[in-house]
Amino acid sequence: MSNKMKIVMPCDEANHVCNKTQYKEATLWEKIKLNIHLIYCRACRKYTKNNTKLTKKIKESKVECLDKKCKKHMKKNLQKAIREHSI
């Protein structure tokens, strides 16, 4: 039996697939294997539930990220302040 045909997955792989599912990057086969895993693994069901809640809250938060130019400017200022402070 090839490695791809195995249905049972360890918890670390299940958590990884759960994360991929949140970002719509998991394949259909990964989702099927994850759902089978969640049937018998309480810990991974809890992880999946919490991960789903976190993703939902982040989407609802309407947080605005800084653009790259602003981040670059802040980094430059921080590095300058660190150099000045360490002298």
N, CA, C and O atoms as a CHARMM CRD file, in Angstrom:
* protein
*
  348
    1    1 MET  N      0.85200  -1.18400   0.00000 PROA 1      0.00000
    2    1 MET  CA     0.00000   0.00000   0.00000 PROA 1      0.00000
    3    1 MET  C      0.89200   1.24000   0.00000 PROA 1      0.00000
    4    1 MET  O      1.82100   1.32800   0.80300 PROA 1      0.00000
    5    2 SER  N      0.63000   2.17900  -0.87100 PROA 2      0.00000
    6    2 SER  CA     1.44500   3.37900  -0.93400 PROA 2      0.00000
    7    2 SER  C      1.15400   4.29300   0.24700 PROA 2      0.00000
    8    2 SER  O      0.14000   4.14600   0.93000 PROA 2      0.00000
    9    3 ASN  N      2.04900   5.22800   0.47200 PROA 3      0.00000
   10    3 ASN  CA     1.92700   6.16900   1.59200 PROA 3      0.00000
   11    3 ASN  C      0.69600   7.06000   1.44300 PROA 3      0.00000
   12    3 ASN  O      0.10400   7.45500   2.44700 PROA 3      0.00000
   13    4 LYS  N      0.30100   7.38100   0.22200 PROA 4      0.00000
   14    4 LYS  CA    -0.84100   8.26200  -0.01300 PROA 4      0.00000
   15    4 LYS  C     -2.17300   7.59800   0.30800 PROA 4      0.00000
   16    4 LYS  O     -3.15700   8.28800   0.57100 PROA 4      0.00000
   17    5 MET  N     -2.21800   6.28600   0.29200 PROA 5      0.00000
   18    5 MET  CA    -3.47700   5.58700   0.48700 PROA 5      0.00000
   19    5 MET  C     -3.80100   5.32900   1.96100 PROA 5      0.00000
   20    5 MET  O     -4.88700   4.83900   2.27100 PROA 5      0.00000
   21    6 LYS  N     -2.88500   5.64700   2.86500 PROA 6      0.00000
   22    6 LYS  CA    -3.14100   5.42700   4.28000 PROA 6      0.00000
   23    6 LYS  C     -4.21000   6.39000   4.76700 PROA 6      0.00000
   24    6 LYS  O     -4.14800   7.59300   4.51400 PROA 6      0.00000
   25    7 ILE  N     -5.18500   5.84300   5.46700 PROA 7      0.00000
   26    7 ILE  CA    -6.27900   6.66700   5.97600 PROA 7      0.00000
   27    7 ILE  C     -5.96100   7.23700   7.34500 PROA 7      0.00000
   28    7 ILE  O     -6.32100   8.37600   7.64100 PROA 7      0.00000
   29    8 VAL  N     -5.28800   6.45600   8.18700 PROA 8      0.00000
   30    8 VAL  CA    -4.97400   6.89100   9.54800 PROA 8      0.00000
   31    8 VAL  C     -3.81400   7.88000   9.50700 PROA 8      0.00000
   32    8 VAL  O     -2.80800   7.64600   8.83800 PROA 8      0.00000
   33    9 MET  N     -3.96800   8.97700  10.22500 PROA 9      0.00000
   34    9 MET  CA    -2.90600   9.97500  10.28300 PROA 9      0.00000
   35    9 MET  C     -2.59400  10.29800  11.74300 PROA 9      0.00000
   36    9 MET  O     -3.48400  10.24900  12.59200 PROA 9      0.00000
   37   10 PRO  N     -1.33200  10.62900  12.03900 PROA 10     0.00000
   38   10 PRO  CA    -0.98700  11.02200  13.40500 PROA 10     0.00000
   39   10 PRO  C     -1.53100  12.41800  13.72300 PROA 10     0.00000
   40   10 PRO  O     -1.89500  13.17100  12.81900 PROA 10     0.00000
   41   11 CYS  N     -1.58300  12.75300  15.00300 PROA 11     0.00000
   42   11 CYS  CA    -2.17300  14.01900  15.42800 PROA 11     0.00000
   43   11 CYS  C     -1.43800  15.23600  14.85700 PROA 11     0.00000
   44   11 CYS  O     -2.08100  16.21800  14.48500 PROA 11     0.00000
   45   12 ASP  N     -0.10700  15.19000  14.78000 PROA 12     0.00000
   46   12 ASP  CA     0.61500  16.35300  14.25700 PROA 12     0.00000
   47   12 ASP  C      0.25200  16.61700  12.80100 PROA 12     0.00000
   48   12 ASP  O      0.13800  17.77300  12.39100 PROA 12     0.00000
   49   13 GLU  N      0.07300  15.56700  12.02200 PROA 13     0.00000
   50   13 GLU  CA    -0.35900  15.72800  10.63000 PROA 13     0.00000
   51   13 GLU  C     -1.80200  16.23800  10.57000 PROA 13     0.00000
   52   13 GLU  O     -2.13900  17.07300   9.73000 PROA 13     0.00000
   53   14 ALA  N     -2.64400  15.72900  11.46400 PROA 14     0.00000
   54   14 ALA  CA    -4.03900  16.17800  11.50700 PROA 14     0.00000
   55   14 ALA  C     -4.10900  17.67300  11.81300 PROA 14     0.00000
   56   14 ALA  O     -4.90400  18.39500  11.21200 PROA 14     0.00000
   57   15 ASN  N     -3.28300  18.13200  12.73900 PROA 15     0.00000
   58   15 ASN  CA    -3.26800  19.56000  13.07000 PROA 15     0.00000
   59   15 ASN  C     -2.77200  20.39900  11.89700 PROA 15     0.00000
   60   15 ASN  O     -3.26600  21.50000  11.65300 PROA 15     0.00000
   61   16 HSD  N     -1.79400  19.86800  11.18100 PROA 16     0.00000
   62   16 HSD  CA    -1.28400  20.57600  10.00400 PROA 16     0.00000
   63   16 HSD  C     -2.36600  20.68500   8.92800 PROA 16     0.00000
   64   16 HSD  O     -2.54800  21.74400   8.32800 PROA 16     0.00000
   65   17 VAL  N     -3.07000  19.59800   8.69400 PROA 17     0.00000
   66   17 VAL  CA    -4.15200  19.60400   7.69900 PROA 17     0.00000
   67   17 VAL  C     -5.27600  20.53300   8.16100 PROA 17     0.00000
   68   17 VAL  O     -5.89200  21.21700   7.34300 PROA 17     0.00000
   69   18 CYS  N     -5.54100  20.55900   9.45700 PROA 18     0.00000
   70   18 CYS  CA    -6.54700  21.47800   9.99600 PROA 18     0.00000
   71   18 CYS  C     -6.17400  22.91600   9.64500 PROA 18     0.00000
   72   18 CYS  O     -7.01900  23.69200   9.20000 PROA 18     0.00000
   73   19 ASN  N     -4.90600  23.26600   9.84800 PROA 19     0.00000
   74   19 ASN  CA    -4.44000  24.61700   9.50700 PROA 19     0.00000
   75   19 ASN  C     -4.57800  24.88200   8.01100 PROA 19     0.00000
   76   19 ASN  O     -5.01900  25.95900   7.61000 PROA 19     0.00000
   77   20 LYS  N     -4.20900  23.91700   7.19500 PROA 20     0.00000
   78   20 LYS  CA    -4.33300  24.07900   5.74900 PROA 20     0.00000
   79   20 LYS  C     -5.79400  24.26200   5.34600 PROA 20     0.00000
   80   20 LYS  O     -6.10200  25.03800   4.44200 PROA 20     0.00000
   81   21 THR  N     -6.68300  23.54900   6.01700 PROA 21     0.00000
   82   21 THR  CA    -8.10800  23.64400   5.71500 PROA 21     0.00000
   83   21 THR  C     -8.62300  25.05800   5.99700 PROA 21     0.00000
   84   21 THR  O     -9.43900  25.58500   5.24100 PROA 21     0.00000
   85   22 GLN  N     -8.15000  25.66300   7.07400 PROA 22     0.00000
   86   22 GLN  CA    -8.57500  27.01800   7.42600 PROA 22     0.00000
   87   22 GLN  C     -8.25100  28.01500   6.30700 PROA 22     0.00000
   88   22 GLN  O     -8.97900  28.98600   6.10100 PROA 22     0.00000
   89   23 TYR  N     -7.14800  27.76400   5.58400 PROA 23     0.00000
   90   23 TYR  CA    -6.72900  28.66600   4.51200 PROA 23     0.00000
   91   23 TYR  C     -7.07500  28.12500   3.13100 PROA 23     0.00000
   92   23 TYR  O     -6.57900  28.61500   2.11600 PROA 23     0.00000
   93   24 LYS  N     -7.94100  27.10000   3.10700 PROA 24     0.00000
   94   24 LYS  CA    -8.41500  26.49500   1.86200 PROA 24     0.00000
   95   24 LYS  C     -7.26400  25.95900   1.00000 PROA 24     0.00000
   96   24 LYS  O     -7.27600  26.08300  -0.22500 PROA 24     0.00000
   97   25 GLU  N     -6.26900  25.35900   1.67300 PROA 25     0.00000
   98   25 GLU  CA    -5.11900  24.79600   0.97100 PROA 25     0.00000
   99   25 GLU  C     -5.08800  23.26600   1.03400 PROA 25     0.00000
  100   25 GLU  O     -4.23500  22.64600   0.40000 PROA 25     0.00000
  101   26 ALA  N     -5.99900  22.65200   1.78300 PROA 26     0.00000
  102   26 ALA  CA    -6.00700  21.19200   1.93300 PROA 26     0.00000
  103   26 ALA  C     -6.70100  20.53800   0.74200 PROA 26     0.00000
  104   26 ALA  O     -7.66300  21.07200   0.19000 PROA 26     0.00000
  105   27 THR  N     -6.19400  19.38100   0.36400 PROA 27     0.00000
  106   27 THR  CA    -6.81500  18.62400  -0.72400 PROA 27     0.00000
  107   27 THR  C     -8.04300  17.88700  -0.18500 PROA 27     0.00000
  108   27 THR  O     -8.23600  17.77300   1.02500 PROA 27     0.00000
  109   28 LEU  N     -8.84800  17.40100  -1.08900 PROA 28     0.00000
  110   28 LEU  CA   -10.02900  16.63800  -0.69000 PROA 28     0.00000
  111   28 LEU  C     -9.62600  15.40700   0.11700 PROA 28     0.00000
  112   28 LEU  O    -10.24900  15.10400   1.13400 PROA 28     0.00000
  113   29 TRP  N     -8.58800  14.69400  -0.32700 PROA 29     0.00000
  114   29 TRP  CA    -8.14400  13.49700   0.38400 PROA 29     0.00000
  115   29 TRP  C     -7.67700  13.84500   1.79700 PROA 29     0.00000
  116   29 TRP  O     -7.96700  13.10600   2.73700 PROA 29     0.00000
  117   30 GLU  N     -6.95400  14.96500   1.96400 PROA 30     0.00000
  118   30 GLU  CA    -6.51500  15.39300   3.29500 PROA 30     0.00000
  119   30 GLU  C     -7.71400  15.69400   4.19400 PROA 30     0.00000
  120   30 GLU  O     -7.71200  15.35300   5.37700 PROA 30     0.00000
  121   31 LYS  N     -8.72800  16.33000   3.62900 PROA 31     0.00000
  122   31 LYS  CA    -9.92200  16.64500   4.40700 PROA 31     0.00000
  123   31 LYS  C    -10.65100  15.38000   4.84300 PROA 31     0.00000
  124   31 LYS  O    -11.14500  15.29900   5.96700 PROA 31     0.00000
  125   32 ILE  N    -10.71700  14.40200   3.95900 PROA 32     0.00000
  126   32 ILE  CA   -11.37000  13.13700   4.29500 PROA 32     0.00000
  127   32 ILE  C    -10.62200  12.44800   5.43400 PROA 32     0.00000
  128   32 ILE  O    -11.22900  11.99900   6.40500 PROA 32     0.00000
  129   33 LYS  N     -9.29200  12.36800   5.30300 PROA 33     0.00000
  130   33 LYS  CA    -8.48300  11.74100   6.34400 PROA 33     0.00000
  131   33 LYS  C     -8.60900  12.50600   7.66900 PROA 33     0.00000
  132   33 LYS  O     -8.66500  11.89400   8.73600 PROA 33     0.00000
  133   34 LEU  N     -8.65300  13.82700   7.60000 PROA 34     0.00000
  134   34 LEU  CA    -8.79900  14.63100   8.81200 PROA 34     0.00000
  135   34 LEU  C    -10.13000  14.32700   9.49000 PROA 34     0.00000
  136   34 LEU  O    -10.17800  14.13500  10.70500 PROA 34     0.00000
  137   35 ASN  N    -11.19700  14.28200   8.72200 PROA 35     0.00000
  138   35 ASN  CA   -12.51000  14.00600   9.30800 PROA 35     0.00000
  139   35 ASN  C    -12.58000  12.61800   9.93300 PROA 35     0.00000
  140   35 ASN  O    -13.22400  12.43600  10.96600 PROA 35     0.00000
  141   36 ILE  N    -11.93300  11.65400   9.32500 PROA 36     0.00000
  142   36 ILE  CA   -11.86900  10.31900   9.92800 PROA 36     0.00000
  143   36 ILE  C    -11.09300  10.38000  11.24000 PROA 36     0.00000
  144   36 ILE  O    -11.49900   9.78200  12.23600 PROA 36     0.00000
  145   37 HSD  N     -9.98000  11.10400  11.23500 PROA 37     0.00000
  146   37 HSD  CA    -9.16300  11.26300  12.44900 PROA 37     0.00000
  147   37 HSD  C     -9.96800  11.94100  13.56000 PROA 37     0.00000
  148   37 HSD  O     -9.87800  11.55200  14.72400 PROA 37     0.00000
  149   38 LEU  N    -10.74700  12.94500  13.19600 PROA 38     0.00000
  150   38 LEU  CA   -11.51600  13.69000  14.19800 PROA 38     0.00000
  151   38 LEU  C    -12.61700  12.84500  14.84000 PROA 38     0.00000
  152   38 LEU  O    -13.07700  13.15500  15.93900 PROA 38     0.00000
  153   39 ILE  N    -13.03500  11.79200  14.16400 PROA 39     0.00000
  154   39 ILE  CA   -14.05600  10.90500  14.72800 PROA 39     0.00000
  155   39 ILE  C    -13.55200  10.25800  16.01800 PROA 39     0.00000
  156   39 ILE  O    -14.30800  10.11100  16.97800 PROA 39     0.00000
  157   40 TYR  N    -12.28200   9.87400  16.03800 PROA 40     0.00000
  158   40 TYR  CA   -11.76800   9.13600  17.19100 PROA 40     0.00000
  159   40 TYR  C    -10.77000   9.91800  18.06000 PROA 40     0.00000
  160   40 TYR  O    -10.30800   9.38000  19.06600 PROA 40     0.00000
  161   41 CYS  N    -10.42700  11.14300  17.71600 PROA 41     0.00000
  162   41 CYS  CA    -9.42600  11.88800  18.48700 PROA 41     0.00000
  163   41 CYS  C    -10.03300  13.15200  19.09800 PROA 41     0.00000
  164   41 CYS  O    -10.26100  14.14200  18.40300 PROA 41     0.00000
  165   42 ARG  N    -10.28400  13.10500  20.37500 PROA 42     0.00000
  166   42 ARG  CA   -10.89400  14.22600  21.08800 PROA 42     0.00000
  167   42 ARG  C     -9.97100  15.45200  21.10200 PROA 42     0.00000
  168   42 ARG  O    -10.43900  16.58000  20.95000 PROA 42     0.00000
  169   43 ALA  N     -8.67100  15.23500  21.28200 PROA 43     0.00000
  170   43 ALA  CA    -7.72000  16.34900  21.34800 PROA 43     0.00000
  171   43 ALA  C     -7.70400  17.13800  20.03100 PROA 43     0.00000
  172   43 ALA  O     -7.68500  18.36900  20.03800 PROA 43     0.00000
  173   44 CYS  N     -7.71300  16.43200  18.92800 PROA 44     0.00000
  174   44 CYS  CA    -7.69200  17.11100  17.62400 PROA 44     0.00000
  175   44 CYS  C     -9.03400  17.77300  17.31200 PROA 44     0.00000
  176   44 CYS  O     -9.07500  18.79700  16.63000 PROA 44     0.00000
  177   45 ARG  N    -10.12600  17.20000  17.80400 PROA 45     0.00000
  178   45 ARG  CA   -11.42300  17.87000  17.64800 PROA 45     0.00000
  179   45 ARG  C    -11.39400  19.21200  18.37300 PROA 45     0.00000
  180   45 ARG  O    -11.87600  20.21800  17.85400 PROA 45     0.00000
  181   46 LYS  N    -10.82600  19.21600  19.57300 PROA 46     0.00000
  182   46 LYS  CA   -10.72800  20.45900  20.34800 PROA 46     0.00000
  183   46 LYS  C     -9.81700  21.46600  19.63500 PROA 46     0.00000
  184   46 LYS  O    -10.13900  22.65100  19.55800 PROA 46     0.00000
  185   47 TYR  N     -8.67300  20.98600  19.11000 PROA 47     0.00000
  186   47 TYR  CA    -7.75300  21.85100  18.37700 PROA 47     0.00000
  187   47 TYR  C     -8.46200  22.47100  17.17400 PROA 47     0.00000
  188   47 TYR  O     -8.34800  23.67200  16.92900 PROA 47     0.00000
  189   48 THR  N     -9.19000  21.64900  16.43200 PROA 48     0.00000
  190   48 THR  CA    -9.90800  22.11800  15.24300 PROA 48     0.00000
  191   48 THR  C    -10.96400  23.14900  15.61900 PROA 48     0.00000
  192   48 THR  O    -11.11400  24.16700  14.94400 PROA 48     0.00000
  193   49 LYS  N    -11.69100  22.88200  16.69400 PROA 49     0.00000
  194   49 LYS  CA   -12.72300  23.81100  17.15100 PROA 49     0.00000
  195   49 LYS  C    -12.10600  25.15700  17.53400 PROA 49     0.00000
  196   49 LYS  O    -12.61100  26.20900  17.14200 PROA 49     0.00000
  197   50 ASN  N    -11.01800  25.12000  18.29900 PROA 50     0.00000
  198   50 ASN  CA   -10.35300  26.36000  18.70900 PROA 50     0.00000
  199   50 ASN  C     -9.74600  27.09300  17.52200 PROA 50     0.00000
  200   50 ASN  O     -9.78900  28.32100  17.46100 PROA 50     0.00000
  201   51 ASN  N     -9.18000  26.34700  16.58000 PROA 51     0.00000
  202   51 ASN  CA    -8.58300  26.94400  15.38900 PROA 51     0.00000
  203   51 ASN  C     -9.65600  27.64700  14.55100 PROA 51     0.00000
  204   51 ASN  O     -9.42800  28.73200  14.01500 PROA 51     0.00000
  205   52 THR  N    -10.81700  27.01900  14.44800 PROA 52     0.00000
  206   52 THR  CA   -11.93200  27.61000  13.70400 PROA 52     0.00000
  207   52 THR  C    -12.41100  28.88900  14.37900 PROA 52     0.00000
  208   52 THR  O    -12.67900  29.88500  13.70800 PROA 52     0.00000
  209   53 LYS  N    -12.52000  28.86400  15.69600 PROA 53     0.00000
  210   53 LYS  CA   -12.92700  30.06400  16.44500 PROA 53     0.00000
  211   53 LYS  C    -11.93200  31.19400  16.23400 PROA 53     0.00000
  212   53 LYS  O    -12.32300  32.33700  15.99700 PROA 53     0.00000
  213   54 LEU  N    -10.64000  30.87300  16.31900 PROA 54     0.00000
  214   54 LEU  CA    -9.59900  31.89000  16.15900 PROA 54     0.00000
  215   54 LEU  C     -9.66100  32.51400  14.76700 PROA 54     0.00000
  216   54 LEU  O     -9.60100  33.73600  14.63000 PROA 54     0.00000
  217   55 THR  N     -9.78000  31.69100  13.75100 PROA 55     0.00000
  218   55 THR  CA    -9.86500  32.19800  12.38000 PROA 55     0.00000
  219   55 THR  C    -11.08000  33.10000  12.20900 PROA 55     0.00000
  220   55 THR  O    -10.99200  34.15200  11.57600 PROA 55     0.00000
  221   56 LYS  N    -12.19900  32.69500  12.76600 PROA 56     0.00000
  222   56 LYS  CA   -13.43100  33.48200  12.67600 PROA 56     0.00000
  223   56 LYS  C    -13.25300  34.84300  13.36800 PROA 56     0.00000
  224   56 LYS  O    -13.64500  35.87500  12.82300 PROA 56     0.00000
  225   57 LYS  N    -12.66900  34.83700  14.55300 PROA 57     0.00000
  226   57 LYS  CA   -12.46700  36.08700  15.30100 PROA 57     0.00000
  227   57 LYS  C    -11.50900  37.02400  14.57700 PROA 57     0.00000
  228   57 LYS  O    -11.71100  38.23800  14.57100 PROA 57     0.00000
  229   58 ILE  N    -10.48100  36.47200  13.97500 PROA 58     0.00000
  230   58 ILE  CA    -9.52800  37.30800  13.23400 PROA 58     0.00000
  231   58 ILE  C    -10.22000  37.95600  12.04300 PROA 58     0.00000
  232   58 ILE  O    -10.00300  39.13500  11.76400 PROA 58     0.00000
  233   59 LYS  N    -11.05300  37.19000  11.33900 PROA 59     0.00000
  234   59 LYS  CA   -11.77400  37.74600  10.19200 PROA 59     0.00000
  235   59 LYS  C    -12.76000  38.82500  10.63000 PROA 59     0.00000
  236   59 LYS  O    -12.94200  39.82300   9.93200 PROA 59     0.00000
  237   60 GLU  N    -13.39300  38.62600  11.78100 PROA 60     0.00000
  238   60 GLU  CA   -14.36600  39.59600  12.29400 PROA 60     0.00000
  239   60 GLU  C    -13.70700  40.85700  12.84300 PROA 60     0.00000
  240   60 GLU  O    -14.34900  41.90400  12.92500 PROA 60     0.00000
  241   61 SER  N    -12.44100  40.76600  13.21700 PROA 61     0.00000
  242   61 SER  CA   -11.78000  41.87000  13.91700 PROA 61     0.00000
  243   61 SER  C    -11.53800  43.10200  13.04600 PROA 61     0.00000
  244   61 SER  O    -11.40100  44.21200  13.56100 PROA 61     0.00000
  245   62 LYS  N    -11.48800  42.91100  11.75800 PROA 62     0.00000
  246   62 LYS  CA   -11.25200  44.01200  10.81800 PROA 62     0.00000
  247   62 LYS  C     -9.96000  44.76300  11.13600 PROA 62     0.00000
  248   62 LYS  O     -9.89800  45.98800  11.02900 PROA 62     0.00000
  249   63 VAL  N     -8.92900  44.00800  11.52900 PROA 63     0.00000
  250   63 VAL  CA    -7.62700  44.57700  11.82700 PROA 63     0.00000
  251   63 VAL  C     -6.97200  44.99700  10.52200 PROA 63     0.00000
  252   63 VAL  O     -6.98300  44.24800   9.54500 PROA 63     0.00000
  253   64 GLU  N     -6.41000  46.18000  10.50800 PROA 64     0.00000
  254   64 GLU  CA    -5.71300  46.66000   9.32500 PROA 64     0.00000
  255   64 GLU  C     -4.21500  46.55000   9.56100 PROA 64     0.00000
  256   64 GLU  O     -3.69900  47.03400  10.56800 PROA 64     0.00000
  257   65 CYS  N     -3.52700  45.91600   8.63400 PROA 65     0.00000
  258   65 CYS  CA    -2.08300  45.73300   8.73200 PROA 65     0.00000
  259   65 CYS  C     -1.35800  46.91800   8.10200 PROA 65     0.00000
  260   65 CYS  O     -1.88500  47.60300   7.22500 PROA 65     0.00000
  261   66 LEU  N     -0.14000  47.13400   8.57400 PROA 66     0.00000
  262   66 LEU  CA     0.68100  48.18400   7.99500 PROA 66     0.00000
  263   66 LEU  C      1.16400  47.77000   6.61400 PROA 66     0.00000
  264   66 LEU  O      1.36500  46.58500   6.34900 PROA 66     0.00000
  265   67 ASP  N      1.34800  48.74100   5.74100 PROA 67     0.00000
  266   67 ASP  CA     1.89400  48.40800   4.43200 PROA 67     0.00000
  267   67 ASP  C      3.41000  48.21400   4.55000 PROA 67     0.00000
  268   67 ASP  O      4.01200  48.56800   5.56400 PROA 67     0.00000
  269   68 LYS  N      4.01400  47.65200   3.50900 PROA 68     0.00000
  270   68 LYS  CA     5.43500  47.30000   3.54000 PROA 68     0.00000
  271   68 LYS  C      6.32400  48.52400   3.74900 PROA 68     0.00000
  272   68 LYS  O      7.33500  48.44700   4.44600 PROA 68     0.00000
  273   69 LYS  N      5.95500  49.63300   3.15600 PROA 69     0.00000
  274   69 LYS  CA     6.76700  50.85100   3.27700 PROA 69     0.00000
  275   69 LYS  C      6.81700  51.30900   4.73700 PROA 69     0.00000
  276   69 LYS  O      7.87800  51.67000   5.24600 PROA 69     0.00000
  277   70 CYS  N      5.67600  51.29000   5.39100 PROA 70     0.00000
  278   70 CYS  CA     5.60300  51.71300   6.78700 PROA 70     0.00000
  279   70 CYS  C      6.39000  50.75600   7.69000 PROA 70     0.00000
  280   70 CYS  O      7.09800  51.19600   8.59600 PROA 70     0.00000
  281   71 LYS  N      6.26500  49.44500   7.43900 PROA 71     0.00000
  282   71 LYS  CA     7.00100  48.45700   8.21700 PROA 71     0.00000
  283   71 LYS  C      8.50900  48.64800   8.05800 PROA 71     0.00000
  284   71 LYS  O      9.26700  48.56400   9.02400 PROA 71     0.00000
  285   72 LYS  N      8.92400  48.90400   6.82100 PROA 72     0.00000
  286   72 LYS  CA    10.34900  49.10100   6.54100 PROA 72     0.00000
  287   72 LYS  C     10.86800  50.33100   7.28800 PROA 72     0.00000
  288   72 LYS  O     11.96300  50.30500   7.85000 PROA 72     0.00000
  289   73 HSD  N     10.08300  51.40100   7.29200 PROA 73     0.00000
  290   73 HSD  CA    10.45600  52.62800   7.98200 PROA 73     0.00000
  291   73 HSD  C     10.55400  52.38700   9.49800 PROA 73     0.00000
  292   73 HSD  O     11.49300  52.85500  10.14200 PROA 73     0.00000
  293   74 MET  N      9.59800  51.66900  10.05300 PROA 74     0.00000
  294   74 MET  CA     9.61700  51.35900  11.48100 PROA 74     0.00000
  295   74 MET  C     10.83300  50.50600  11.84100 PROA 74     0.00000
  296   74 MET  O     11.46400  50.72900  12.87400 PROA 74     0.00000
  297   75 LYS  N     11.15700  49.54500  11.00500 PROA 75     0.00000
  298   75 LYS  CA    12.30600  48.67700  11.25300 PROA 75     0.00000
  299   75 LYS  C     13.59100  49.48700  11.23700 PROA 75     0.00000
  300   75 LYS  O     14.46400  49.29600  12.08300 PROA 75     0.00000
  301   76 LYS  N     13.70400  50.38700  10.27400 PROA 76     0.00000
  302   76 LYS  CA    14.88900  51.23800  10.17200 PROA 76     0.00000
  303   76 LYS  C     15.03300  52.09900  11.43100 PROA 76     0.00000
  304   76 LYS  O     16.12900  52.23200  11.97500 PROA 76     0.00000
  305   77 ASN  N     13.91900  52.68400  11.88800 PROA 77     0.00000
  306   77 ASN  CA    13.95600  53.51300  13.10300 PROA 77     0.00000
  307   77 ASN  C     14.30400  52.68800  14.33700 PROA 77     0.00000
  308   77 ASN  O     15.04100  53.15600  15.20500 PROA 77     0.00000
  309   78 LEU  N     13.78400  51.47300  14.42400 PROA 78     0.00000
  310   78 LEU  CA    14.07900  50.60200  15.55900 PROA 78     0.00000
  311   78 LEU  C     15.56000  50.23700  15.58000 PROA 78     0.00000
  312   78 LEU  O     16.20200  50.29000  16.62900 PROA 78     0.00000
  313   79 GLN  N     16.09500  49.87100  14.43300 PROA 79     0.00000
  314   79 GLN  CA    17.51600  49.52800  14.35900 PROA 79     0.00000
  315   79 GLN  C     18.39100  50.71900  14.73500 PROA 79     0.00000
  316   79 GLN  O     19.40900  50.55700  15.40600 PROA 79     0.00000
  317   80 LYS  N     17.99900  51.90400  14.30700 PROA 80     0.00000
  318   80 LYS  CA    18.73900  53.11800  14.64600 PROA 80     0.00000
  319   80 LYS  C     18.69300  53.35700  16.15400 PROA 80     0.00000
  320   80 LYS  O     19.71200  53.68100  16.76300 PROA 80     0.00000
  321   81 ALA  N     17.52200  53.20000  16.75400 PROA 81     0.00000
  322   81 ALA  CA    17.38000  53.40100  18.19800 PROA 81     0.00000
  323   81 ALA  C     18.20000  52.37000  18.98100 PROA 81     0.00000
  324   81 ALA  O     18.79100  52.70000  20.01000 PROA 81     0.00000
  325   82 ILE  N     18.23800  51.14200  18.50300 PROA 82     0.00000
  326   82 ILE  CA    19.02600  50.09900  19.16900 PROA 82     0.00000
  327   82 ILE  C     20.50700  50.43100  19.10300 PROA 82     0.00000
  328   82 ILE  O     21.22700  50.28300  20.09100 PROA 82     0.00000
  329   83 ARG  N     20.96200  50.88000  17.93600 PROA 83     0.00000
  330   83 ARG  CA    22.37600  51.25900  17.80100 PROA 83     0.00000
  331   83 ARG  C     22.72800  52.42200  18.73000 PROA 83     0.00000
  332   83 ARG  O     23.77200  52.40300  19.38200 PROA 83     0.00000
  333   84 GLU  N     21.86900  53.42300  18.79000 PROA 84     0.00000
  334   84 GLU  CA    22.10700  54.58900  19.64300 PROA 84     0.00000
  335   84 GLU  C     22.11000  54.20500  21.11500 PROA 84     0.00000
  336   84 GLU  O     22.89400  54.74300  21.89600 PROA 84     0.00000
  337   85 HSD  N     21.24900  53.29200  21.49200 PROA 85     0.00000
  338   85 HSD  CA    21.12300  52.88400  22.88000 PROA 85     0.00000
  339   85 HSD  C     22.31800  52.02400  23.32300 PROA 85     0.00000
  340   85 HSD  O     22.73000  52.07700  24.48200 PROA 85     0.00000
  341   86 SER  N     22.86300  51.24300  22.40400 PROA 86     0.00000
  342   86 SER  CA    23.94700  50.32600  22.76500 PROA 86     0.00000
  343   86 SER  C     25.31500  51.02000  22.80700 PROA 86     0.00000
  344   86 SER  O     26.29400  50.41400  23.24300 PROA 86     0.00000
  345   87 ILE  N     25.39700  52.25400  22.37200 PROA 87     0.00000
  346   87 ILE  CA    26.67900  52.99700  22.37100 PROA 87     0.00000
  347   87 ILE  C     26.98400  53.54300  23.73200 PROA 87     0.00000
  348   87 ILE  O     28.01300  54.19100  23.92000 PROA 87     0.00000
